[in-house]
């Protein structure tokens, strides 16, 4: 659906930096499932891992969703390079949104659900900031979402806390990360690789922020919508890449990933892996989902 485009030629230094970073990251991810979507094909197909992204209500959200390539004018480029994106409207119906199915991820953190995970997105939120939900741990959207941009540009959720106002700038590509170790009671938010908020305290195992896994029937989480119909709590945004892993990335690992890149988050330019004949590990283990839970 996207027109073919000519990729900018990367310098040797940039290629070397990407290769070293990718190798280091892969080395620490050997025992974790990873998933990435970068919309290079103009649809919801995955670029990495055995997960699936689907339209939560089928044809309705599909009809509201568009794909494109940044042009540096209507939609800013990422660090001067053209990037593929998915355009998400401000959803008006609670049935709208995108389901993620983390097919290779089972319960962890000592609980019955996914309690250790990291979600990273390269996003641009257009001006006129308002409540912008990133994800809802209830795929049925039966309650409020679990991570937002607030109207003052803060990142967070009342149950955990918020980063300082002005953390998120409008009309700018940003890499936003949510890293959770609920068993340890620790959740961190990051902007372009830098921590902007840390929550420490009692364990949150199997609570509101835990995610469904492949031990549960149906999708595992919902993106970009939320279940409070009392006001307007959704917002338009552009999404270039989405990455999820079933482990809690360390501050050093998230810092190494840095800010948004047109190539994606952990999926490198294919030629980089070809240089050494390497490939990211894939997990083939999966289980049928058995049950669901409410939040």
C-alpha positions in Angstrom: 0.0 0.0 0.0 3.0 2.3 0.6 4.9 3.5 -2.5 8.4 2.2 -2.8 11.0 4.6 -1.4 14.8 5.0 -1.6 16.4 4.4 1.8 19.1 6.9 2.7 22.6 5.5 2.6 24.0 5.0 6.1 27.6 5.9 6.9 30.0 3.2 8.0 30.0 4.7 11.5 26.2 4.6 11.7 26.1 1.0 10.4 28.7 0.0 12.9 26.8 1.6 15.8 23.6 -0.1 14.8 25.2 -3.4 14.4 27.0 -3.3 17.8 23.8 -2.1 19.5 21.7 -4.8 17.9 24.2 -7.6 18.7 24.4 -6.5 22.4 20.6 -6.2 22.6 20.1 -9.6 21.0 22.6 -11.2 23.4 20.6 -10.2 26.4 17.3 -11.2 24.8 18.0 -14.9 24.0 15.5 -16.1 26.6 12.7 -13.6 26.0 10.0 -13.4 23.4 10.1 -10.2 21.3 7.5 -8.6 19.0 7.7 -5.6 16.7 5.5 -3.9 14.2 6.9 -1.2 11.9 4.2 -0.8 9.3 6.6 -1.0 6.4 4.2 -3.1 4.4 1.3 -0.7 5.0 -0.7 -3.1 7.2 -0.6 -4.7 10.6 1.8 -7.5 9.8 4.6 -8.2 12.3 8.2 -7.4 11.6 9.5 -9.5 14.4 8.2 -12.4 16.6 5.2 -14.6 16.5 2.7 -12.1 17.7 -0.3 -10.6 15.9 -1.9 -7.2 15.7 -5.6 -7.1 14.6 -8.3 -4.6 14.4 -10.3 -4.8 17.6 -13.7 -4.4 15.8 -12.7 -5.6 12.4 -13.7 -3.4 9.4 -14.7 -0.4 11.5 -11.2 0.4 12.9 -9.6 -0.8 9.6 -11.6 1.8 7.8 -10.5 4.5 10.2 -6.8 3.5 10.0 -4.4 4.8 7.3 -0.8 4.0 6.5 1.8 6.2 4.9 5.4 7.4 4.7 6.6 10.6 6.3 7.3 13.4 3.8 9.0 16.0 6.0 6.2 18.4 5.5 2.7 17.1 6.3 4.3 14.5 8.6 7.8 15.1 9.9 10.6 12.7 9.0 12.4 10.8 11.8 15.9 12.2 12.1 15.8 13.5 8.5 14.8 10.1 7.1 11.5 8.9 5.6 9.7 6.4 7.9 6.6 4.3 7.5 3.7 5.0 9.9 0.2 4.0 11.0 -2.1 6.9 11.5 -4.5 6.4 14.4 -7.6 8.7 14.7 -9.1 9.9 17.9 -11.4 6.9 18.4 -15.0 7.8 19.3 -16.3 4.3 19.9 -15.1 2.0 22.7 -15.0 -0.9 20.3 -12.3 0.7 18.2 -8.6 0.0 18.6 -5.9 -2.7 17.9 -5.5 -6.0 19.7 -2.1 -7.5 20.4 -1.7 -11.2 20.8 1.6 -12.2 22.4 1.5 -15.8 21.3 5.0 -16.7 22.6 4.7 -15.2 26.1 3.5 -17.1 29.1 2.8 -16.0 32.7 5.9 -14.7 34.5 7.0 -12.8 37.6 5.6 -15.5 39.9 2.0 -14.9 38.9 -0.7 -16.2 36.6 -0.3 -13.4 34.1 2.4 -11.4 32.4 4.0 -9.3 35.2 7.3 -8.6 33.6 7.3 -6.8 30.3 8.4 -3.8 28.3 6.4 -1.8 25.7 8.2 0.8 23.5 6.6 3.0 20.8 7.9 5.5 18.4 5.0 8.0 18.2 4.1 11.5 17.2 1.2 13.2 19.0 -0.2 16.1 16.9 -0.7 19.5 18.6 -3.5 20.3 20.9 -2.5 17.7 23.5 -5.3 15.9 25.2 -5.6 12.5 26.9 -3.9 10.0 24.7 -4.2 6.3 25.8 -1.3 4.0 24.7 -2.6 0.7 26.0 -5.3 -1.0 28.0 -4.6 -4.2 29.8 -8.3 -5.1 29.3 -8.6 -6.1 25.7 -12.4 -5.7 26.0 -11.9 -2.0 26.9 -14.1 -2.4 29.9 -12.2 0.1 32.1 -9.9 3.1 31.8 -6.6 2.6 29.9 -3.4 2.1 31.8 -0.8 4.5 30.3 -1.5 8.0 28.9 -0.2 11.3 27.7 -2.1 13.8 29.9 -3.2 17.2 28.5 -0.2 18.9 30.2 2.3 16.6 28.4 2.9 14.3 31.4 3.2 10.6 30.9 1.5 8.1 33.3 -1.6 6.8 35.1 -3.0 7.8 38.4 -2.5 4.3 39.8 1.3 4.7 39.4 2.0 8.4 39.1 3.0 10.9 36.4 6.2 12.3 34.9 6.7 16.0 35.0 4.4 18.2 32.9 5.8 18.9 29.5 7.5 15.6 29.1 5.8 15.0 25.8 6.2 17.6 23.1 3.5 17.8 20.4 4.3 17.3 16.7 7.6 15.6 17.5 8.7 12.0 17.0 9.4 10.4 20.4 10.4 7.0 21.7 8.2 6.2 24.7 8.9 3.2 26.9 7.0 1.5 29.7 9.0 -1.1 31.6 7.3 -3.1 34.3 8.4 -5.6 36.9 5.2 -5.8 38.8 6.5 -8.6 41.1 9.1 -6.2 42.4 6.6 -3.3 42.5 8.8 -1.3 40.0 7.5 0.5 36.8 9.6 3.0 34.9 8.7 5.4 32.0 11.3 6.5 29.5 11.5 9.2 26.9 14.1 8.8 24.1 16.1 6.4 26.4 16.0 8.6 29.5 14.0 7.8 32.6 11.3 10.3 33.3 9.5 8.5 36.1 10.1 5.5 38.5 7.5 3.8 40.7 8.7 1.7 43.5 6.6 0.1 46.3 4.6 -2.9 47.1 4.3 -5.7 44.6 1.6 -5.4 41.9 1.6 -9.0 40.8 -1.5 -10.1 38.8 -3.0 -6.7 39.3 -4.5 -4.1 37.0 -1.3 -3.6 35.0 -0.5 -7.3 34.4 -1.2 -8.5 30.9 -2.9 -11.6 29.6 -0.6 -14.2 28.1 -0.8 -17.3 26.0 -2.3 -19.1 29.0 -5.5 -17.0 28.5 -8.1 -17.1 25.7 -8.3 -14.2 23.3 -6.1 -11.1 22.7 -3.7 -9.9 25.4 -4.1 -6.1 25.3 -5.7 -3.2 23.5 -3.9 -0.2 22.0 -4.9 3.5 21.7 -8.4 3.4 23.2 -9.9 3.4 26.7 -13.2 2.6 28.3 -14.3 5.8 29.9 -17.2 7.2 27.9 -17.8 10.2 30.1 -15.6 12.5 28.0 -13.1 12.7 25.2 -10.1 10.7 26.3 -8.6 9.6 23.0 -6.4 11.5 20.6 -5.0 11.3 17.1 -1.4 10.0 16.7 1.1 8.7 14.3 2.9 5.4 15.1 6.1 4.4 13.4 7.1 1.3 15.5 5.8 -0.8 18.4 7.9 -3.2 20.3 6.9 -5.6 23.2 9.0 -8.1 25.1 8.1 -10.3 28.0 10.9 -9.1 30.2 11.8 -5.9 32.0 14.5 -4.0 30.1 17.1 -2.4 32.2 17.7 1.4 32.1 21.0 0.7 30.3 19.2 -1.4 27.6 16.6 1.3 27.1 19.2 4.0 27.0 21.1 2.0 24.3 18.0 1.9 22.2 17.9 5.8 22.3 15.3 7.8 20.5 13.1 7.1 17.5 14.6 5.7 14.3 13.1 5.2 10.9 14.5 1.6 10.8 12.4 0.6 13.9 13.2 -0.2 17.5 15.1 -3.4 17.6 14.6 -4.7 14.0 17.8 -3.5 12.3 18.4 -2.9 8.6 18.4 -6.5 7.1 21.8 -6.0 5.7 23.3 -5.6 9.1 22.4 -9.1 10.1 23.4 -10.5 6.7 26.9 -9.2 7.4 27.4 -11.8 10.1 24.8 -14.4 9.1 22.9 -13.7 12.3 19.2 -13.7 13.0 17.1 -12.8 16.1 16.1 -15.8 18.1 12.5 -16.9 17.8 10.5 -18.9 20.3 8.2 -21.5 18.9 6.7 -22.5 22.2 3.0 -21.7 22.6 0.1 -22.9 24.6 -3.6 -22.7 24.2 -5.2 -20.1 26.3 -7.2 -21.4 29.2 -8.9 -18.6 31.0 -9.5 -14.9 31.4 -9.5 -12.5 34.3 -11.1 -9.2 35.1 -9.3 -6.1 36.4 
